[in-house]
Amino acid sequence: MIIRHARFSERAELQELHKKMQSEYELPRHDVSAVVEIDERLRAAALMRRTSEMYLLIDPEYGSTRDKLSIIAALHHALVAPARLAGFTDTHAWLPPSVEPRFGDLLVDHFGWRRPSWTCYHREVK
């Protein structure tokens, strides 16, 4: 077994492996990868793509709910272009249970966010 970084020339092999798995997602563009080669054939791969985590800091004492929504909208739009330039394809927001019902609906209904049906797992890169 040989473990190494994927080569650009192996994109078709990665696509074939992905197709064989009948995955419910598209093969991602990746920034970091490792492959397992056995008997001179690609048998497995782990791919990592750049993503981000969004945090909102807002003065709870400032203005009305409408004022806060206006601020959130402005911040939302201000970050799109810089995030794209930095290479991000998506972002995540982890909402505490105390705000998730109302704020989650706001994100979905007014700002185009989605509530994933897949369970998310987290690991620090150490």
C-alpha positions in Angstrom: 0.0 0.0 0.0 1.3 3.4 -1.0 -0.2 6.6 0.5 0.7 9.8 -1.4 -0.8 13.1 -2.7 -3.1 12.8 -5.6 -1.7 13.9 -9.0 -3.6 16.3 -11.3 -3.4 13.7 -13.9 -5.5 11.3 -11.8 -8.6 13.4 -11.9 -10.4 10.9 -14.2 -9.5 8.0 -11.8 -10.9 10.0 -8.9 -14.1 10.6 -10.9 -14.4 6.9 -11.7 -13.9 5.9 -8.1 -16.5 8.5 -7.1 -18.9 7.2 -9.7 -18.4 3.6 -8.5 -19.4 4.6 -5.0 -22.7 6.0 -6.3 -22.3 9.0 -4.0 -25.1 11.5 -3.3 -22.8 14.5 -3.9 -20.6 15.8 -6.7 -16.9 15.1 -6.7 -15.6 18.2 -5.0 -12.8 20.5 -6.3 -10.2 19.9 -3.6 -7.2 21.7 -2.2 -5.6 18.9 -0.3 -5.7 15.2 -1.0 -4.2 11.8 -0.3 -4.7 8.6 -2.2 -4.1 4.9 -1.5 -2.5 3.0 -4.3 -2.5 -0.8 -4.1 -1.2 -3.0 -6.9 -0.5 0.1 -9.0 -4.2 1.1 -8.9 -5.9 3.9 -7.1 -8.1 2.2 -4.4 -9.1 5.1 -2.1 -8.8 8.8 -1.7 -9.4 11.5 0.9 -10.1 15.0 -0.4 -10.3 18.3 1.5 -11.7 21.5 0.1 -11.6 25.0 1.4 -14.6 26.1 3.3 -15.3 28.6 6.0 -17.2 29.2 9.2 -19.3 32.3 9.6 -19.6 34.2 12.9 -21.9 37.2 13.6 -21.1 39.8 16.2 -23.9 42.4 16.6 -24.7 44.7 19.5 -27.9 43.4 21.0 -28.7 46.9 22.4 -28.6 48.6 19.0 -31.7 49.5 17.1 -34.8 47.6 16.2 -35.1 44.1 14.7 -35.4 45.8 11.3 -32.2 47.7 11.9 -30.4 44.5 12.8 -31.7 42.7 9.7 -30.4 45.6 7.6 -27.0 45.2 9.2 -27.0 41.4 8.7 -27.9 41.9 5.0 -25.2 44.4 4.4 -22.6 42.2 6.1 -23.8 39.2 4.1 -23.4 40.9 0.8 -20.1 42.5 1.8 -18.4 39.1 2.4 -19.4 37.4 -0.9 -16.7 38.8 -3.2 -13.8 38.6 -0.7 -14.8 35.0 0.1 -14.8 34.0 -3.6 -11.4 35.7 -4.1 -10.0 33.7 -1.1 -11.2 30.5 -2.8 -14.1 29.6 -0.6 -17.0 27.8 -2.2 -19.3 27.8 0.9 -19.5 28.7 4.5 -21.1 27.2 7.6 -22.8 28.8 10.6 -23.2 26.8 13.8 -26.1 28.2 15.7 -26.6 27.6 19.4 -29.9 25.9 20.4 -31.1 29.2 22.0 -31.1 31.1 18.7 -31.4 28.3 16.1 -35.2 28.2 15.7 -35.7 31.9 14.9 -32.3 32.8 13.4 -32.0 29.6 11.4 -35.4 30.3 9.7 -34.2 33.9 9.0 -31.1 32.6 7.3 -33.0 30.1 5.2 -36.0 32.4 4.4 -34.2 35.7 3.7 -30.5 35.0 3.0 -30.4 31.8 0.9 -28.8 29.5 3.5 -29.8 25.8 3.6 -30.3 23.6 6.6 -28.4 20.4 5.7 -30.1 17.1 6.2 -26.7 15.3 6.6 -25.2 15.1 10.0 -22.0 17.1 10.3 -18.9 15.9 12.2 -16.1 18.2 13.3 -12.4 17.7 13.8 -9.7 20.2 14.5 -6.6 20.0 12.3 -3.8 19.3 14.7 
